[in-house]
């Protein structure tokens, strides 16, 4: 997260509404008002708060990965919402794949339409939609 407290609250509320409880949510905070974000995160027993490096999105995500204790990781930005059936659906899919597997797909975003995975540039910026497979 970075300076989007209302969005983060909605995101964390969506985790709290999951049909199957989540094991862990790591919030890596790159915002300029850390105390507010940490106070919000303390309201959820499944959230672990870590201070981000304030060097951009990918450095912040790497901070979250290092702080994670889970076997499987799923990334959701602070402006996203976890679907109520995401966790049970993910458990079923993960039971059928091996280690070092990446699952990806389209996201249906109410009011924003369909969001598709994209290839990243060398510097980690979102690029054009893939024509045949992600790289």
The first five atom37 places (N, CA, C, CB, O) and aatype in JSON, in Angstrom:
{
  "aatype": [20, 20, 20, 20, 20, 20, 20, 20, 20, 20, 20, 20, 20, 20, 20, 20, 20, 20, 20, 20, 20, 20, 20, 20, 20, 20, 20, 20, 20, 20, 20, 20, 20, 20, 20, 20, 20, 20, 20, 20, 20, 20, 20, 20, 20, 20, 20, 20, 20, 20, 20, 20, 20, 20, 20, 20, 20, 20, 20, 20, 20, 20, 20, 20, 20, 20, 20, 20, 20, 20, 20, 20, 20, 20, 20, 20, 20, 20, 20, 20, 20, 20, 20, 20, 20, 20, 20, 20, 20, 20, 20, 20, 20, 20, 20, 20, 20, 20, 20, 20, 20, 20, 20, 20, 20, 20, 20, 20, 20, 20, 20, 20, 20, 20, 20, 20, 20, 20, 20, 20, 20, 20, 20, 20, 20, 20, 20, 20, 20, 20, 20, 20, 20, 20, 20],
  "atom_mask": [
    [1, 1, 1, 1, 1],
    [1, 1, 1, 1, 1],
    [1, 1, 1, 1, 1],
    [1, 1, 1, 1, 1],
    [1, 1, 1, 1, 1],
    [1, 1, 1, 1, 1],
    [1, 1, 1, 1, 1],
    [1, 1, 1, 1, 1],
    [1, 1, 1, 1, 1],
    [1, 1, 1, 1, 1],
    [1, 1, 1, 1, 1],
    [1, 1, 1, 1, 1],
    [1, 1, 1, 1, 1],
    [1, 1, 1, 1, 1],
    [1, 1, 1, 1, 1],
    [1, 1, 1, 1, 1],
    [1, 1, 1, 1, 1],
    [1, 1, 1, 1, 1],
    [1, 1, 1, 1, 1],
    [1, 1, 1, 1, 1],
    [1, 1, 1, 1, 1],
    [1, 1, 1, 1, 1],
    [1, 1, 1, 1, 1],
    [1, 1, 1, 1, 1],
    [1, 1, 1, 1, 1],
    [1, 1, 1, 1, 1],
    [1, 1, 1, 1, 1],
    [1, 1, 1, 1, 1],
    [1, 1, 1, 1, 1],
    [1, 1, 1, 1, 1],
    [1, 1, 1, 1, 1],
    [1, 1, 1, 1, 1],
    [1, 1, 1, 1, 1],
    [1, 1, 1, 1, 1],
    [1, 1, 1, 1, 1],
    [1, 1, 1, 1, 1],
    [1, 1, 1, 1, 1],
    [1, 1, 1, 1, 1],
    [1, 1, 1, 1, 1],
    [1, 1, 1, 1, 1],
    [1, 1, 1, 1, 1],
    [1, 1, 1, 1, 1],
    [1, 1, 1, 1, 1],
    [1, 1, 1, 1, 1],
    [1, 1, 1, 1, 1],
    [1, 1, 1, 1, 1],
    [1, 1, 1, 1, 1],
    [1, 1, 1, 1, 1],
    [1, 1, 1, 1, 1],
    [1, 1, 1, 1, 1],
    [1, 1, 1, 1, 1],
    [1, 1, 1, 1, 1],
    [1, 1, 1, 1, 1],
    [1, 1, 1, 1, 1],
    [1, 1, 1, 1, 1],
    [1, 1, 1, 1, 1],
    [1, 1, 1, 1, 1],
    [1, 1, 1, 1, 1],
    [1, 1, 1, 1, 1],
    [1, 1, 1, 1, 1],
    [1, 1, 1, 1, 1],
    [1, 1, 1, 1, 1],
    [1, 1, 1, 1, 1],
    [1, 1, 1, 1, 1],
    [1, 1, 1, 1, 1],
    [1, 1, 1, 1, 1],
    [1, 1, 1, 1, 1],
    [1, 1, 1, 1, 1],
    [1, 1, 1, 1, 1],
    [1, 1, 1, 1, 1],
    [1, 1, 1, 1, 1],
    [1, 1, 1, 1, 1],
    [1, 1, 1, 1, 1],
    [1, 1, 1, 1, 1],
    [1, 1, 1, 1, 1],
    [1, 1, 1, 1, 1],
    [1, 1, 1, 1, 1],
    [1, 1, 1, 1, 1],
    [1, 1, 1, 1, 1],
    [1, 1, 1, 1, 1],
    [1, 1, 1, 1, 1],
    [1, 1, 1, 1, 1],
    [1, 1, 1, 1, 1],
    [1, 1, 1, 1, 1],
    [1, 1, 1, 1, 1],
    [1, 1, 1, 1, 1],
    [1, 1, 1, 1, 1],
    [1, 1, 1, 1, 1],
    [1, 1, 1, 1, 1],
    [1, 1, 1, 1, 1],
    [1, 1, 1, 1, 1],
    [1, 1, 1, 1, 1],
    [1, 1, 1, 1, 1],
    [1, 1, 1, 1, 1],
    [1, 1, 1, 1, 1],
    [1, 1, 1, 1, 1],
    [1, 1, 1, 1, 1],
    [1, 1, 1, 1, 1],
    [1, 1, 1, 1, 1],
    [1, 1, 1, 1, 1],
    [1, 1, 1, 1, 1],
    [1, 1, 1, 1, 1],
    [1, 1, 1, 1, 1],
    [1, 1, 1, 1, 1],
    [1, 1, 1, 1, 1],
    [1, 1, 1, 1, 1],
    [1, 1, 1, 1, 1],
    [1, 1, 1, 1, 1],
    [1, 1, 1, 1, 1],
    [1, 1, 1, 1, 1],
    [1, 1, 1, 1, 1],
    [1, 1, 1, 1, 1],
    [1, 1, 1, 1, 1],
    [1, 1, 1, 1, 1],
    [1, 1, 1, 1, 1],
    [1, 1, 1, 1, 1],
    [1, 1, 1, 1, 1],
    [1, 1, 1, 1, 1],
    [1, 1, 1, 1, 1],
    [1, 1, 1, 1, 1],
    [1, 1, 1, 1, 1],
    [1, 1, 1, 1, 1],
    [1, 1, 1, 1, 1],
    [1, 1, 1, 1, 1],
    [1, 1, 1, 1, 1],
    [1, 1, 1, 1, 1],
    [1, 1, 1, 1, 1],
    [1, 1, 1, 1, 1],
    [1, 1, 1, 1, 1],
    [1, 1, 1, 1, 1],
    [1, 1, 1, 1, 1],
    [1, 1, 1, 1, 1],
    [1, 1, 1, 1, 1],
    [1, 1, 1, 1, 1],
    [1, 1, 1, 1, 1]
  ],
  "atom_positions": [
    [[0.84, -1.18, 0.0], [0.0, 0.0, 0.0], [0.88, 1.24, 0.0], [-0.95, 0.0, 1.21], [2.03, 1.21, 0.43]],
    [[0.32, 2.31, -0.49], [1.02, 3.6, -0.48], [0.01, 4.73, -0.52], [2.0, 3.7, -1.69], [-0.52, 5.07, -1.58]],
    [[-0.25, 5.31, 0.63], [-1.09, 6.5, 0.75], [-2.53, 6.31, 0.26], [-0.47, 7.62, -0.01], [-3.11, 7.22, -0.34]],
    [[-3.09, 5.13, 0.5], [-4.48, 4.88, 0.09], [-5.2, 4.15, 1.22], [-4.55, 4.05, -1.25], [-5.6, 2.99, 1.07]],
    [[-5.37, 4.82, 2.34], [-5.95, 4.21, 3.52], [-7.39, 3.72, 3.31], [-5.93, 5.19, 4.66], [-7.7, 2.6, 3.72]],
    [[-8.29, 4.5, 2.68], [-9.66, 3.99, 2.47], [-9.68, 2.74, 1.58], [-10.54, 5.09, 1.84], [-10.45, 1.81, 1.84]],
    [[-8.85, 2.72, 0.54], [-8.79, 1.56, -0.34], [-8.27, 0.34, 0.41], [-7.9, 1.85, -1.56], [-8.78, -0.77, 0.26]],
    [[-7.24, 0.55, 1.24], [-6.69, -0.55, 2.03], [-7.73, -1.11, 2.99], [-5.44, -0.09, 2.8], [-7.82, -2.32, 3.17]],
    [[-8.51, -0.24, 3.62], [-9.56, -0.71, 4.54], [-10.56, -1.6, 3.8], [-10.31, 0.49, 5.2], [-10.93, -2.67, 4.29]],
    [[-11.01, -1.17, 2.6], [-11.95, -1.99, 1.82], [-11.3, -3.33, 1.43], [-12.41, -1.24, 0.55], [-11.95, -4.37, 1.48]],
    [[-10.05, -3.28, 1.06], [-9.33, -4.5, 0.69], [-9.27, -5.47, 1.88], [-7.9, -4.17, 0.2], [-9.6, -6.65, 1.74]],
    [[-8.86, -4.98, 3.05], [-8.76, -5.85, 4.22], [-10.13, -6.35, 4.67], [-8.07, -5.11, 5.37], [-10.25, -7.48, 5.15]],
    [[-11.15, -5.52, 4.53], [-12.52, -5.98, 4.84], [-12.92, -7.14, 3.93], [-13.52, -4.82, 4.69], [-13.64, -8.04, 4.37]],
    [[-12.47, -7.11, 2.67], [-12.81, -8.22, 1.76], [-12.13, -9.51, 2.21], [-12.39, -7.87, 0.31], [-12.71, -10.59, 2.05]],
    [[-10.94, -9.43, 2.77], [-10.29, -10.62, 3.32], [-11.07, -11.14, 4.52], [-8.82, -10.31, 3.72], [-11.23, -12.34, 4.7]],
    [[-11.55, -10.21, 5.35], [-12.33, -10.6, 6.53], [-13.63, -11.28, 6.14], [-12.62, -9.37, 7.4], [-14.19, -12.04, 6.94]],
    [[-14.13, -11.03, 4.94], [-15.38, -11.62, 4.47], [-15.18, -12.91, 3.68], [-16.13, -10.63, 3.62], [-16.14, -13.44, 3.12]],
    [[-13.98, -13.41, 3.63], [-13.69, -14.63, 2.87], [-14.47, -15.82, 3.42], [-12.18, -14.93, 2.89], [-14.62, -15.96, 4.64]],
    [[-14.98, -16.67, 2.52], [-15.72, -17.87, 2.93], [-14.85, -18.8, 3.77], [-16.26, -18.61, 1.7], [-15.34, -19.46, 4.68]],
    [[-13.57, -18.85, 3.46], [-12.59, -19.61, 4.23], [-11.57, -18.61, 4.73], [-11.91, -20.76, 3.36], [-11.03, -17.84, 3.93]],
    [[-11.28, -18.59, 6.02], [-10.34, -17.59, 6.55], [-8.97, -17.69, 5.88], [-10.2, -17.75, 8.06], [-8.48, -18.78, 5.6]],
    [[-8.37, -16.54, 5.63], [-7.02, -16.5, 5.1], [-6.04, -16.75, 6.23], [-6.72, -15.15, 4.39], [-6.3, -16.39, 7.38]],
    [[-4.91, -17.37, 5.9], [-3.92, -17.66, 6.92], [-3.12, -16.43, 7.31], [-2.99, -18.75, 6.45], [-2.79, -16.22, 8.48]],
    [[-2.81, -15.61, 6.31], [-1.93, -14.48, 6.58], [-2.08, -13.45, 5.47], [-0.46, -14.94, 6.71], [-2.19, -13.8, 4.29]],
    [[-2.09, -12.18, 5.84], [-2.01, -11.08, 4.9], [-0.85, -10.21, 5.35], [-3.36, -10.26, 4.82], [-0.82, -9.74, 6.49]],
    [[0.09, -10.0, 4.46], [1.21, -9.11, 4.75], [0.93, -7.79, 4.05], [2.59, -9.73, 4.28], [0.76, -7.75, 2.84]],
    [[0.88, -6.72, 4.82], [0.74, -5.38, 4.26], [2.11, -4.73, 4.32], [-0.35, -4.54, 5.03], [2.61, -4.42, 5.4]],
    [[2.7, -4.53, 3.15], [3.96, -3.81, 3.04], [3.62, -2.36, 2.74], [4.9, -4.42, 1.93], [3.01, -2.05, 1.71]],
    [[4.0, -1.47, 3.62], [3.54, -0.08, 3.6], [4.62, 0.86, 3.09], [3.09, 0.35, 4.98], [5.64, 1.05, 3.75]],
    [[4.39, 1.45, 1.92], [5.29, 2.45, 1.36], [4.75, 3.87, 1.54], [5.52, 2.17, -0.11], [5.25, 4.79, 0.91]],
    [[3.76, 4.05, 2.39], [3.12, 5.35, 2.51], [3.94, 6.31, 3.36], [1.73, 5.2, 3.09], [4.88, 5.92, 4.05]],
    [[3.55, 7.58, 3.29], [4.23, 8.61, 4.07], [3.62, 8.77, 5.46], [4.18, 9.93, 3.32], [4.15, 9.53, 6.27]],
    [[2.53, 8.08, 5.74], [1.86, 8.16, 7.05], [1.77, 6.76, 7.66], [0.43, 8.8, 6.9], [0.68, 6.19, 7.79]],
    [[2.9, 6.23, 8.03], [2.99, 4.85, 8.5], [2.13, 4.58, 9.73], [4.42, 4.5, 8.81], [1.54, 3.5, 9.84]],
    [[2.04, 5.52, 10.65], [1.29, 5.27, 11.88], [-0.18, 4.98, 11.6], [1.4, 6.47, 12.82], [-0.77, 4.12, 12.25]],
    [[-0.78, 5.69, 10.63], [-2.19, 5.46, 10.29], [-2.39, 4.07, 9.7], [-2.69, 6.53, 9.31], [-3.35, 3.38, 10.04]],
    [[-1.5, 3.67, 8.82], [-1.61, 2.36, 8.17], [-1.4, 1.26, 9.19], [-0.61, 2.22, 7.02], [-2.14, 0.28, 9.21]],
    [[-0.4, 1.41, 10.04], [-0.13, 0.39, 11.06], [-1.31, 0.27, 12.02], [1.15, 0.74, 11.84], [-1.65, -0.84, 12.43]],
    [[-1.93, 1.39, 12.39], [-3.1, 1.35, 13.27], [-4.26, 0.61, 12.6], [-3.54, 2.78, 13.65], [-4.95, -0.18, 13.25]],
    [[-4.48, 0.86, 11.31], [-5.53, 0.14, 10.59], [-5.24, -1.35, 10.56], [-5.67, 0.69, 9.15], [-6.12, -2.16, 10.85]],
    [[-4.03, -1.71, 10.23], [-3.66, -3.13, 10.13], [-3.82, -3.85, 11.46], [-2.22, -3.28, 9.64], [-4.13, -5.04, 11.49]],
    [[-3.62, -3.15, 12.57], [-3.74, -3.78, 13.89], [-5.18, -4.17, 14.22], [-3.2, -2.84, 14.97], [-5.41, -4.92, 15.17]],
    [[-6.14, -3.68, 13.45], [-7.55, -4.03, 13.67], [-7.92, -5.39, 13.1], [-8.44, -2.97, 13.06], [-9.03, -5.88, 13.34]],
    [[-7.02, -6.02, 12.37], [-7.28, -7.32, 11.73], [-6.27, -8.32, 12.26], [-7.2, -7.21, 10.16], [-5.06, -8.12, 12.12]],
    [[-6.75, -9.41, 12.87], [-5.83, -10.37, 13.49], [-5.04, -11.19, 12.47], [-6.61, -11.3, 14.38], [-4.04, -11.81, 12.85]],
    [[-5.43, -11.22, 11.22], [-4.72, -11.99, 10.2], [-3.68, -11.18, 9.45], [-5.71, -12.56, 9.21], [-3.0, -11.71, 8.57]],
    [[-3.52, -9.9, 9.79], [-2.62, -9.01, 9.06], [-1.3, -8.85, 9.81], [-3.28, -7.64, 8.85], [-1.27, -8.66, 11.02]],
    [[-0.23, -8.94, 9.06], [1.1, -8.59, 9.57], [1.55, -7.35, 8.81], [2.12, -9.78, 9.39], [1.61, -7.34, 7.58]],
    [[1.88, -6.32, 9.56], [2.31, -5.05, 8.98], [3.83, -5.01, 8.91], [1.78, -3.85, 9.82], [4.52, -5.35, 9.87]],
    [[4.36, -4.61, 7.75], [5.8, -4.36, 7.6], [5.98, -3.03, 6.88], [6.5, -5.53, 6.82], [5.2, -2.68, 6.0]],
    [[6.99, -2.32, 7.25], [7.31, -1.06, 6.6], [8.03, -1.35, 5.3], [8.17, -0.15, 7.53], [9.0, -2.11, 5.29]],
    [[7.59, -0.74, 4.21], [8.22, -0.93, 2.91], [9.46, -0.07, 2.76], [7.24, -0.62, 1.8], [9.71, 0.82, 3.58]],
    [[10.25, -0.35, 1.71], [11.5, 0.37, 1.52], [11.35, 1.75, 0.87], [12.41, -0.46, 0.68], [12.31, 2.51, 0.8]],
    [[10.12, 2.07, 0.41], [9.83, 3.34, -0.27], [10.72, 3.52, -1.5], [10.04, 4.53, 0.7], [11.28, 4.59, -1.74]],
    [[10.82, 2.43, -2.28], [11.57, 2.46, -3.54], [10.72, 1.98, -4.7], [12.85, 1.61, -3.42], [11.26, 1.58, -5.73]],
    [[9.4, 2.0, -4.56], [8.52, 1.62, -5.65], [7.82, 0.29, -5.44], [9.3, 1.58, -6.91], [8.09, -0.44, -4.48]],
    [[6.91, 0.0, -6.37], [6.02, -1.15, -6.28], [6.76, -2.48, -6.12], [5.15, -1.22, -7.51], [6.44, -3.25, -5.22]],
    [[7.72, -2.74, -6.97], [8.35, -4.06, -6.96], [9.22, -4.26, -5.74], [9.17, -4.27, -8.22], [9.26, -5.37, -5.19]],
    [[9.93, -3.24, -5.3], [10.72, -3.35, -4.07], [9.8, -3.58, -2.88], [11.59, -2.07, -3.85], [10.13, -4.33, -1.96]],
    [[8.63, -2.94, -2.9], [7.67, -3.13, -1.82], [7.09, -4.55, -1.84], [6.54, -2.09, -1.94], [6.92, -5.16, -0.78]],
    [[6.8, -5.06, -3.02], [6.3, -6.44, -3.11], [7.36, -7.44, -2.63], [5.88, -6.78, -4.56], [7.04, -8.42, -1.96]],
    [[8.62, -7.18, -2.96], [9.69, -8.06, -2.49], [9.77, -8.04, -0.96], [11.03, -7.65, -3.1], [10.07, -9.06, -0.35]],
    [[9.53, -6.89, -0.35], [9.49, -6.8, 1.11], [8.39, -7.68, 1.66], [9.28, -5.34, 1.56], [8.59, -8.38, 2.66]],
    [[7.23, -7.66, 1.02], [6.11, -8.51, 1.46], [6.46, -9.99, 1.32], [4.84, -8.19, 0.66], [6.14, -10.79, 2.2]],
    [[7.11, -10.36, 0.23], [7.5, -11.77, 0.02], [8.43, -12.21, 1.14], [8.18, -11.96, -1.36], [8.25, -13.28, 1.72]],
    [[9.43, -11.4, 1.44], [10.39, -11.77, 2.49], [9.72, -11.89, 3.86], [11.52, -10.74, 2.57], [10.15, -12.7, 4.69]],
    [[8.68, -11.11, 4.1], [7.98, -11.15, 5.39], [6.98, -12.29, 5.48], [7.27, -9.83, 5.62], [6.53, -12.64, 6.57]],
    [[6.62, -12.88, 4.35], [5.59, -13.92, 4.31], [6.09, -15.22, 4.93], [5.14, -14.17, 2.88], [7.26, -15.58, 4.8]],
    [[5.18, -15.89, 5.59], [5.49, -17.21, 6.16], [4.77, -18.33, 5.41], [5.1, -17.25, 7.64], [4.95, -19.51, 5.72]],
    [[3.97, -17.96, 4.42], [3.15, -18.93, 3.72], [3.9, -19.74, 2.68], [2.01, -18.25, 3.07], [4.98, -19.36, 2.22]],
    [[3.3, -20.86, 2.32], [3.86, -21.71, 1.26], [3.47, -21.2, -0.12], [3.38, -23.16, 1.44], [4.25, -21.31, -1.07]],
    [[2.26, -20.65, -0.23], [1.75, -20.1, -1.49], [1.49, -18.62, -1.28], [0.45, -20.84, -1.95], [1.04, -18.2, -0.22]],
    [[1.78, -17.83, -2.31], [1.59, -16.39, -2.23], [0.6, -15.94, -3.29], [2.93, -15.65, -2.41], [0.55, -16.48, -4.39]],
    [[-0.19, -14.95, -2.94], [-1.09, -14.32, -3.88], [-0.94, -12.82, -3.68], [-2.58, -14.79, -3.68], [-0.94, -12.34, -2.54]],
    [[-0.81, -12.08, -4.76], [-0.63, -10.64, -4.68], [-1.94, -9.94, -4.98], [0.47, -10.16, -5.64], [-2.61, -10.24, -5.97]],
    [[-2.3, -9.0, -4.11], [-3.48, -8.18, -4.32], [-3.12, -6.76, -3.88], [-4.72, -8.73, -3.52], [-2.73, -6.54, -2.74]],
    [[-3.26, -5.83, -4.78], [-2.96, -4.44, -4.44], [-4.05, -3.88, -3.54], [-2.82, -3.59, -5.71], [-5.14, -4.44, -3.45]],
    [[-3.74, -2.77, -2.89], [-4.68, -2.2, -1.92], [-5.99, -1.72, -2.52], [-4.03, -1.07, -1.21], [-6.96, -1.5, -1.79]],
    [[-6.05, -1.55, -3.83], [-7.31, -1.14, -4.45], [-8.09, -2.32, -5.0], [-7.04, -0.15, -5.57], [-9.09, -2.14, -5.69]],
    [[-7.65, -3.54, -4.69], [-8.35, -4.75, -5.11], [-9.19, -5.32, -3.98], [-7.37, -5.79, -5.61], [-9.0, -4.98, -2.81]],
    [[-10.1, -6.19, -4.34], [-10.95, -6.86, -3.36], [-10.84, -8.36, -3.55], [-12.43, -6.4, -3.48], [-10.85, -8.85, -4.68]],
    [[-10.72, -9.09, -2.46], [-10.68, -10.54, -2.51], [-12.09, -11.08, -2.65], [-9.99, -11.12, -1.25], [-12.97, -10.74, -1.86]],
    [[-12.33, -11.92, -3.66], [-13.65, -12.54, -3.81], [-13.91, -13.5, -2.66], [-13.75, -13.28, -5.15], [-12.99, -14.16, -2.17]],
    [[-15.15, -13.57, -2.22], [-15.5, -14.41, -1.07], [-15.13, -15.88, -1.28], [-16.98, -14.31, -0.78], [-14.83, -16.59, -0.33]],
    [[-15.16, -16.34, -2.56], [-14.85, -17.74, -2.83], [-13.42, -17.95, -3.36], [-15.83, -18.29, -3.84], [-13.09, -19.05, -3.81]],
    [[-12.57, -16.91, -3.31], [-11.21, -17.03, -3.83], [-10.41, -18.11, -3.1], [-10.5, -15.7, -3.73], [-9.78, -18.95, -3.75]],
    [[-10.41, -18.1, -1.78], [-9.57, -19.03, -1.01], [-9.96, -20.48, -1.26], [-9.67, -18.71, 0.48], [-9.07, -21.28, -1.54]],
    [[-11.23, -20.87, -1.17], [-11.54, -22.28, -1.45], [-11.25, -22.67, -2.9], [-13.0, -22.56, -1.15], [-10.81, -23.79, -3.17]],
    [[-11.48, -21.75, -3.83], [-11.17, -22.03, -5.24], [-9.66, -22.2, -5.42], [-11.69, -20.9, -6.15], [-9.22, -23.12, -6.11]],
    [[-8.88, -21.33, -4.8], [-7.42, -21.44, -4.89], [-6.92, -22.74, -4.29], [-6.75, -20.25, -4.19], [-6.03, -23.38, -4.85]],
    [[-7.48, -23.15, -3.16], [-7.06, -24.41, -2.53], [-7.27, -25.59, -3.48], [-7.83, -24.65, -1.22], [-6.42, -26.47, -3.58]],
    [[-8.4, -25.6, -4.18], [-8.66, -26.68, -5.14], [-7.65, -26.66, -6.28], [-10.08, -26.57, -5.7], [-7.13, -27.71, -6.67]],
    [[-7.37, -25.49, -6.82], [-6.41, -25.38, -7.92], [-5.0, -25.75, -7.47], [-6.42, -23.97, -8.5], [-4.29, -26.46, -8.19]],
    [[-4.61, -25.29, -6.32], [-3.25, -25.54, -5.83], [-3.01, -27.01, -5.53], [-2.99, -24.71, -4.6], [-1.87, -27.47, -5.59]],
    [[-4.05, -27.74, -5.21], [-3.9, -29.17, -4.95], [-3.53, -29.94, -6.2], [-5.19, -29.73, -4.37], [-3.05, -31.07, -6.12]],
    [[-3.75, -29.33, -7.38], [-3.49, -30.04, -8.63], [-2.21, -29.6, -9.34], [-4.66, -29.86, -9.55], [-1.95, -30.05, -10.46]],
    [[-1.4, -28.74, -8.72], [-0.18, -28.25, -9.36], [1.03, -28.52, -8.47], [-0.28, -26.75, -9.67], [0.89, -28.78, -7.28]],
    [[2.2, -28.46, -9.07], [3.42, -28.69, -8.33], [4.03, -27.41, -7.79], [4.42, -29.39, -9.2], [3.46, -26.32, -7.95]],
    [[5.19, -27.54, -7.15], [5.87, -26.35, -6.63], [6.35, -25.45, -7.76], [7.07, -26.77, -5.74], [6.48, -25.88, -8.91]],
    [[6.59, -24.21, -7.43], [7.07, -23.2, -8.37], [6.12, -23.0, -9.55], [8.45, -23.59, -8.89], [6.55, -22.81, -10.68]],
    [[4.85, -23.05, -9.26], [3.81, -22.85, -10.26], [3.21, -21.47, -10.1], [2.72, -23.94, -10.15], [2.96, -21.01, -8.98]],
    [[2.99, -20.81, -11.2], [2.35, -19.5, -11.18], [0.97, -19.65, -11.81], [3.2, -18.43, -11.93], [0.85, -20.09, -12.95]],
    [[-0.04, -19.29, -11.07], [-1.4, -19.27, -11.59], [-1.77, -17.82, -11.84], [-2.41, -19.96, -10.6], [-1.56, -16.96, -10.98]],
    [[-2.31, -17.55, -12.99], [-2.71, -16.18, -13.32], [-3.97, -16.23, -14.16], [-1.58, -15.43, -14.05], [-4.35, -17.28, -14.68]],
    [[-4.61, -15.12, -14.29], [-5.81, -15.07, -15.11], [-6.41, -13.68, -15.1], [-6.83, -16.08, -14.61], [-5.86, -12.75, -14.51]],
    [[-7.52, -13.55, -15.77], [-8.22, -12.27, -15.84], [-8.93, -12.0, -14.52], [-9.22, -12.26, -17.02], [-9.26, -12.92, -13.78]],
    [[-9.14, -10.73, -14.26], [-9.88, -10.31, -13.08], [-11.05, -9.47, -13.57], [-8.97, -9.5, -12.08], [-10.88, -8.55, -14.36]],
    [[-12.25, -9.8, -13.1], [-13.42, -8.99, -13.41], [-13.57, -7.95, -12.31], [-14.7, -9.86, -13.55], [-13.83, -8.29, -11.16]],
    [[-13.42, -6.7, -12.67], [-13.45, -5.6, -11.72], [-14.74, -4.82, -11.9], [-12.22, -4.68, -11.89], [-14.92, -4.17, -12.94]],
    [[-15.66, -4.85, -10.93], [-16.9, -4.09, -11.07], [-16.62, -2.61, -11.33], [-17.77, -4.24, -9.81], [-15.86, -1.98, -10.61]],
    [[-17.24, -2.09, -12.36], [-17.07, -0.69, -12.71], [-15.83, -0.39, -13.55], [-17.02, 0.1, -11.49], [-15.72, 0.69, -14.12]],
    [[-14.9, -1.35, -13.63], [-13.67, -1.13, -14.39], [-13.53, -2.12, -15.54], [-12.46, -1.23, -13.48], [-12.69, -1.94, -16.41]],
    [[-14.34, -3.16, -15.54], [-14.26, -4.15, -16.6], [-13.26, -5.24, -16.3], [-13.9, -3.48, -17.9], [-12.93, -5.51, -15.15]],
    [[-12.78, -5.87, -17.35], [-11.86, -6.99, -17.23], [-10.41, -6.51, -17.23], [-12.09, -8.0, -18.37], [-10.01, -5.73, -18.1]],
    [[-9.65, -6.97, -16.26], [-8.22, -6.65, -16.18], [-7.47, -7.91, -16.57], [-7.81, -6.14, -14.74], [-7.72, -8.98, -16.02]],
    [[-6.56, -7.79, -17.53], [-5.82, -8.95, -18.02], [-4.35, -8.87, -17.62], [-5.95, -9.04, -19.54], [-3.8, -7.78, -17.48]],
    [[-3.71, -10.04, -17.42], [-2.28, -10.03, -17.15], [-1.52, -9.42, -18.31], [-1.77, -11.46, -16.87], [-1.95, -9.52, -19.46]],
    [[-0.4, -8.79, -18.01], [0.41, -8.18, -19.06], [1.87, -8.58, -18.9], [0.26, -6.65, -19.05], [2.31, -8.92, -17.8]],
    [[2.6, -8.53, -20.0], [4.04, -8.74, -19.93], [4.68, -7.5, -19.32], [4.64, -9.05, -21.33], [4.24, -6.38, -19.59]],
    [[5.7, -7.7, -18.51], [6.4, -6.59, -17.9], [7.63, -6.23, -18.72], [6.79, -6.92, -16.46], [8.24, -7.1, -19.34]],
    [[7.98, -4.96, -18.71], [9.2, -4.53, -19.38], [10.4, -4.93, -18.53], [9.18, -3.0, -19.64], [10.24, -5.42, -17.41]],
    [[11.58, -4.73, -19.05], [12.8, -5.03, -18.32], [12.84, -4.31, -16.98], [14.02, -4.66, -19.16], [13.35, -4.85, -16.0]],
    [[12.31, -3.1, -16.93], [12.33, -2.31, -15.71], [11.13, -2.59, -14.8], [12.36, -0.85, -16.05], [11.02, -1.99, -13.73]],
    [[10.24, -3.5, -15.2], [9.12, -3.89, -14.36], [7.86, -3.08, -14.56], [9.51, -3.8, -12.97], [6.95, -3.16, -13.73]],
    [[7.78, -2.3, -15.64], [6.55, -1.57, -15.93], [5.59, -2.48, -16.68], [6.86, -0.29, -16.76], [6.01, -3.35, -17.44]],
    [[4.27, -2.26, -16.46], [3.29, -3.06, -17.15], [3.33, -2.75, -18.64], [1.88, -2.81, -16.58], [3.32, -1.58, -19.03]],
    [[3.37, -3.79, -19.45], [3.49, -3.62, -20.89], [2.22, -3.98, -21.61], [4.63, -4.44, -21.41], [1.13, -3.92, -21.05]],
    [[2.37, -4.35, -22.86], [1.24, -4.74, -23.69], [0.7, -6.1, -23.26], [1.64, -4.78, -25.17], [1.44, -6.92, -22.72]],
    [[-0.59, -6.33, -23.49], [-1.13, -7.66, -23.22], [-0.39, -8.7, -24.05], [-2.65, -7.71, -23.52], [-0.03, -8.45, -25.2]],
    [[-0.15, -9.88, -23.47], [0.57, -10.91, -24.22], [-0.25, -11.38, -25.42], [0.91, -12.11, -23.32], [-1.48, -11.43, -25.36]],
    [[0.46, -11.71, -26.51], [-0.24, -12.2, -27.69], [-0.42, -13.7, -27.62], [0.51, -11.83, -28.96], [-1.39, -14.21, -28.18]],
    [[0.46, -14.42, -26.96], [0.29, -15.87, -26.88], [0.64, -16.43, -25.5], [1.15, -16.54, -27.93], [-0.05, -17.33, -25.03]],
    [[1.67, -15.94, -24.84], [1.95, -16.41, -23.49], [2.72, -15.35, -22.72], [2.73, -17.73, -23.53], [3.43, -14.53, -23.3]],
    [[2.58, -15.39, -21.4], [3.29, -14.44, -20.56], [4.76, -14.83, -20.49], [2.68, -14.39, -19.14], [5.1, -16.0, -20.56]],
    [[5.6, -13.84, -20.36], [7.04, -14.07, -20.24], [7.51, -13.69, -18.86], [7.81, -13.3, -21.3], [8.7, -13.82, -18.56]]
  ]
}
